[in-house]
Amino acid sequence: MRREVLIVGGGRVGRHTAQGLTAERYRVTIVEQDSEKCDSLAGYEVNNVICGDGTDEGTLNEAGIEEATVVAGLTNDTETNRAVAEHAAAVNPDAKTIVRITHDGQQELGHLQFIDHIVYPAAAGADRAVSEIQTL
């Protein structure tokens, strides 16, 4: 089974996701537009880092969007993440898409046909805090 993951966004969420997947033997490519973040990603166990615009068709093609089994928009901009998922669904309908949302109320994006999963780090952090508090 192929395990090719394309992550757009190499900040904290994207980097930690990539590290966890690489440790599980996934092949991970990160697209990040900030050149300083691109340079810093070289120090982490990530298979491939492409410095470029994650909404640019050429950059996404270079990153392997057509071969990816999962495409995750994990930037801190919901609209960028939505656009990445929409493009992935158009060029690679078999790929699963994950969209990071950044604000309360954006969960309704999950009804869009081209989005398979929504990730909301603030809610995930709150859920984890509740679980930890409940064990005390």
Residue pairs with C-beta under 8 A, 6 or more apart in sequence:
2 67
2 69
3 21
3 25
3 26
3 27
3 69
4 26
4 27
4 29
4 64
4 67
4 68
4 69
4 70
5 18
5 21
5 26
5 27
5 28
5 29
5 68
5 69
5 70
5 71
5 72
6 28
6 29
6 31
6 60
6 63
6 64
6 65
6 68
6 70
6 71
6 72
6 88
7 14
7 17
7 18
7 28
7 29
7 30
7 31
7 72
7 74
8 14
8 30
8 31
8 32
8 54
8 55
8 60
8 71
8 72
8 73
8 74
8 75
8 80
8 81
8 84
9 30
9 31
9 32
9 54
9 73
9 74
9 75
9 76
9 80
9 81
9 100
10 18
10 30
10 31
10 32
10 34
10 37
10 38
10 41
10 49
11 32
11 37
11 74
11 75
11 76
13 74
13 76
13 100
13 119
13 121
14 30
14 32
14 72
14 74
14 75
15 30
15 41
15 44
15 46
17 72
17 74
18 28
18 30
18 44
18 46
19 44
19 45
19 46
21 28
22 28
22 45
22 46
22 47
23 45
27 47
27 48
28 46
28 47
28 48
29 46
29 47
29 48
29 49
29 50
29 63
29 64
29 68
30 41
30 46
30 48
30 49
30 50
31 50
31 52
31 53
31 54
31 59
31 60
31 63
32 38
32 41
32 49
32 50
32 51
32 52
32 54
33 51
33 52
33 53
33 54
35 51
38 49
38 51
41 49
42 49
48 63
50 59
50 62
50 63
52 59
52 62
53 59
54 60
54 73
54 75
54 80
54 84
55 80
55 83
55 84
55 87
57 87
60 84
60 87
60 88
60 91
65 71
65 87
65 88
65 91
65 92
65 95
66 91
66 92
67 92
68 88
68 92
68 95
69 94
69 95
69 96
70 95
70 96
70 97
70 98
71 84
71 85
71 88
71 92
71 95
71 96
71 97
71 98
72 97
72 98
72 99
72 100
72 119
73 80
73 81
73 82
73 83
73 84
73 85
73 97
73 98
73 99
73 100
74 81
74 98
74 100
74 119
75 81
75 100
76 100
76 102
77 102
78 99
78 100
78 101
78 102
78 103
78 106
78 109
81 99
81 100
81 101
82 99
82 109
82 112
82 115
84 97
84 99
85 97
85 98
85 99
85 112
85 114
85 115
86 112
86 114
88 95
88 97
88 114
89 95
89 97
89 113
89 114
90 114
96 116
96 117
97 114
97 115
97 116
97 117
98 116
98 117
98 118
98 119
99 109
99 115
99 117
99 118
99 119
100 118
100 119
100 120
100 121
101 107
101 109
101 118
101 119
101 120
102 120
104 122
106 118
106 120
107 118
107 120
109 115
109 118
110 117
110 118
